[in-house]
């Protein structure tokens, strides 16, 4: 039913989008053993900590500009085949440095893949630099300073990912001030593994236009009203939430309750192969769970594009594709 729906996603970590098949190709290239986190055609992990081990293990096998070009192109062409017309990818200079690649080379490689995917499918893509929360405030601030220098034209936003339960949001506020002053779009992970207080702290200290996940806000009615009244957009990833056991099943997920409460909700895949998902599956899962029709599903895409960190001509062009 959803194959013909034009889609967009705002929340995908590019290293986390590497399929096991692609990672195994990279492992052969670098003579690396991936048996600790890949079995057959699936990633293997049991909780968030072991998920991070699998994520970092896969990410470590992308080491050159060409590797990252391949990764970006493969991901974007894959979601374009599912109807996606726009995507934003979270990019982590800390992961690039850990692989021995300079941030400039990392961004250039990803940009080459983005350009190749656009040439072959028409899909638009932008990059959001993220600081990794559990690496500490200094590292996140360094990522913000790098982002604020506008190291590549496709970098249009700044965010923070990683372990939500590490530290306090206030510890990272300066990083977001630096990015905001540079005119970058602001998003922050909150309210998935951590509860509603993490969302409230994000609103108080970071003042984001978007929140990655944010679903645990549903546990606090006053907070839901605050989000709705402020027009803050939630980058919701139901497949991720289910895989990480935030909710036991899709019928328990608050996506539709948040929508009915007036919150602007969107659909994304987060780290799709780790969670057995894709943007196409996220749209289909939502349609199956809550009976959304084509107009409602397209409405989520419209919300994504309206909230996207893009220039206005690009936004108008993308919105025009939905009419």
Secondary structure, DSSP 4 states (H G I P E B T S, - for coil): --TTS-EEES-BBTGGG--HHHHHHHHHHHT---TTTEETTEE--SSHHHHHHHHHHHHTT--SHHHHHHHHHHHHHHHHTTTEEEEEEEE-HHHHHHTT--HHHHHHHHHHHHHHHHHHH--EEEEEEEEEGGG-HHHHHHHHHHHHTT-STTEEEEEEES-TTSS-GGGGHHHHHHHHHTT-EEEEEESSSS-HHHHHHHHHHT--SEEEE-GGGGG-HHHHHHHHHHTPEEEE-HHHHHHTTSSSSGGG--HHHHHHTT-EEEE--BSTTTTT--HHHHHHHHHHHH---HHHHHHHHHHHHHHSSS-HHHHHHHHHTT-
